[in-house]
């Protein structure tokens, strides 16, 4: 008969609604996040508890029963935090949209990032329209071009080429366009960014970062 595993740890305290709520508040005090992000943080806490409990020799069926019973508690805490305004997907999406755009992210890349963070599509679109302008208006086009110019400056492309750099040939131009395409920028935005006068390009970057 095989030997039973020897417990290697003191069994950890079983999580409850109060400790999970404290964990949620501590997480929100440190991080800007979404409802999905907060849910995942609390579920990771449960997984860590389960691992420690297993190492301490707690039966797996007891661990699974406890975790299953606490999942609705996690959902309720997330709803409560949203109701209190402690977590706000729309505000998160607006703030992150502005920040990512100023760092050189295209609208498409921003949308992908927010989707990966669990922001629902309708909330995502409304927040981006508010923060960056509706997709077809002048404000949105200015933000997109400004973001493309930030990327150009980072990559030393177009108006931000080094003074001693050789004039771009057709192959170099295509490579530059590919950089923009990989980052989610359309061809027209990329061409405008690459052809812009250096002084105007710098002004537009400064305007974007101060907006």
C-alpha positions in Angstrom: 0.0 0.0 0.0 1.5 3.4 -1.0 2.5 5.8 1.7 0.2 8.7 2.3 1.7 12.1 1.5 3.1 13.9 4.5 1.7 17.4 5.1 4.4 20.0 4.7 2.6 23.1 5.8 0.1 24.3 8.4 -3.3 24.4 6.8 -4.0 28.0 5.7 -7.1 29.8 7.0 -10.1 29.2 4.8 -11.1 32.3 2.9 -14.4 33.9 3.6 -16.4 36.9 2.3 -14.7 39.3 4.7 -11.2 38.3 3.8 -12.0 38.3 0.1 -13.5 41.8 0.4 -10.4 43.0 2.2 -8.3 41.5 -0.6 -10.4 43.3 -3.2 -10.0 46.7 -1.5 -6.3 46.1 -1.1 -6.0 45.3 -4.9 -8.0 48.3 -5.9 -5.9 50.6 -3.7 -2.8 49.5 -5.6 -4.0 48.9 -9.2 -6.4 50.5 -11.7 -8.4 47.6 -13.1 -11.6 46.4 -14.6 -14.4 44.2 -13.1 -12.8 41.3 -15.0 -9.4 42.1 -13.7 -10.6 42.3 -10.1 -12.5 39.0 -10.5 -9.3 37.3 -11.8 -7.2 38.8 -8.9 -9.7 37.2 -6.4 -9.7 33.9 -8.2 -5.9 33.8 -8.2 -6.1 34.3 -4.4 -8.4 31.3 -4.2 -6.0 29.2 -6.4 -3.1 30.1 -4.1 -5.1 29.1 -1.1 -6.0 25.8 -2.8 -2.3 25.1 -3.5 -1.3 25.8 0.1 -4.2 23.7 1.4 -3.2 20.8 -0.8 0.4 21.0 0.3 -0.8 21.0 3.9 -2.7 17.7 3.3 -6.3 19.0 3.0 -8.4 16.6 0.9 -8.9 17.7 -2.7 -12.7 17.2 -2.5 -12.8 19.6 0.5 -10.7 22.1 -1.3 -12.9 22.0 -4.5 -16.0 22.3 -2.4 -14.7 25.4 -0.7 -13.5 27.0 -3.9 -16.9 26.3 -5.6 -18.8 27.8 -2.7 -16.6 31.0 -2.8 -17.0 31.7 -6.5 -20.5 33.3 -6.1 -18.9 35.3 -3.2 -16.3 36.6 -5.6 -19.0 37.6 -8.1 -20.9 39.4 -5.5 -17.9 41.3 -4.2 -17.1 42.4 -7.8 -20.6 43.7 -8.3 -20.5 45.5 -4.9 -17.2 47.2 -5.9 -18.7 48.3 -9.2 -21.8 49.6 -7.4 -19.7 51.6 -5.1 -17.7 53.0 -8.0 -14.5 51.5 -6.7 -14.1 49.7 -10.0 -15.4 51.4 -13.2 -14.8 49.8 -16.6 -15.8 52.9 -18.5 -13.5 55.2 -16.5 -10.7 52.7 -16.8 -11.2 52.5 -20.6 -11.3 56.3 -21.0 -8.1 56.7 -19.0 -6.3 53.8 -20.6 -7.3 55.0 -24.1 -5.7 58.4 -23.5 -2.6 56.9 -21.9 -2.0 54.3 -24.6 -2.6 56.8 -27.4 -0.1 59.2 -25.9 2.4 56.3 -25.8 2.0 55.6 -29.6 -0.7 53.0 -29.7 -3.2 53.0 -32.6 -6.9 53.0 -32.0 -7.0 49.4 -33.1 -4.3 48.4 -30.6 -6.0 50.3 -27.8 -9.3 48.5 -28.5 -7.5 45.1 -28.4 -5.8 46.0 -25.1 -9.1 47.0 -23.5 -10.8 43.9 -24.8 -8.1 41.7 -23.4 -8.6 43.4 -20.0 -12.2 42.3 -20.1 -14.0 45.6 -21.1 -17.2 44.7 -22.9 -17.4 45.9 -26.5 -20.2 48.5 -26.0 -18.4 50.1 -23.0 -15.1 50.0 -24.9 -16.5 51.8 -27.9 -18.3 54.4 -25.9 -15.3 55.1 -23.8 -12.9 55.4 -26.7 -15.3 57.7 -28.5 -15.5 59.9 -25.5 -11.7 59.9 -24.9 -10.4 60.0 -28.4 -13.3 61.2 -30.5 -15.7 59.2 -32.7 -13.9 57.2 -35.3 -14.7 59.4 -38.3 -14.4 62.9 -36.8 -11.4 65.3 -36.9 -10.6 64.8 -33.2 -10.2 61.0 -33.7 -8.1 61.5 -36.8 -5.8 64.0 -34.9 -5.4 61.5 -32.0 -4.5 58.7 -34.5 -2.0 60.8 -36.4 -0.5 62.0 -33.1 -0.1 58.4 -31.9 1.5 57.4 -35.2 4.0 60.3 -34.8 4.8 59.2 -31.3 5.6 55.8 -32.8 7.6 57.4 -35.5 9.7 59.3 -33.0 10.4 56.1 -31.0 11.5 54.3 -34.1 13.3 57.3 -35.7 11.1 57.2 -38.8 9.9 59.9 -41.2 10.3 63.4 -39.7 12.3 61.9 -36.8 15.0 60.3 -38.8 18.5 61.0 -37.5 20.1 64.0 -39.3 22.9 61.9 -40.6 20.6 59.1 -41.9 20.5 58.5 -45.6 17.4 59.5 -47.5 14.9 56.7 -47.5 14.7 54.6 -50.6 11.5 52.7 -51.7 12.5 49.6 -49.7 13.1 51.6 -46.6 9.8 53.3 -47.1 8.0 50.0 -47.3 9.7 48.8 -44.2 8.5 51.9 -42.4 5.0 51.4 -43.6 5.2 47.8 -42.3 6.1 49.1 -38.8 3.0 51.2 -38.7 0.8 48.3 -40.1 2.1 45.9 -37.4 1.1 48.5 -34.8 -2.5 48.8 -36.2 -2.2 52.1 -38.1 -3.8 52.5 -41.5 -1.9 53.2 -44.7 -3.1 56.8 -45.0 -2.1 57.7 -41.4 1.3 56.1 -41.9 1.9 58.0 -45.1 0.9 61.3 -43.5 3.2 60.7 -40.5 6.2 59.8 -42.7 5.8 62.8 -44.9 5.2 65.4 -42.2 7.5 68.4 -41.7 9.7 67.7 -38.6 8.6 70.9 -36.8 4.9 70.2 -37.3 5.4 66.6 -36.3 7.1 67.6 -33.0 4.3 70.1 -32.4 1.6 67.5 -32.9 3.4 65.1 -30.5 3.6 67.7 -27.9 -0.1 68.6 -28.4 -1.1 65.0 -28.0 0.9 64.5 -24.9 -0.6 67.6 -23.3 -4.2 66.9 -24.2 
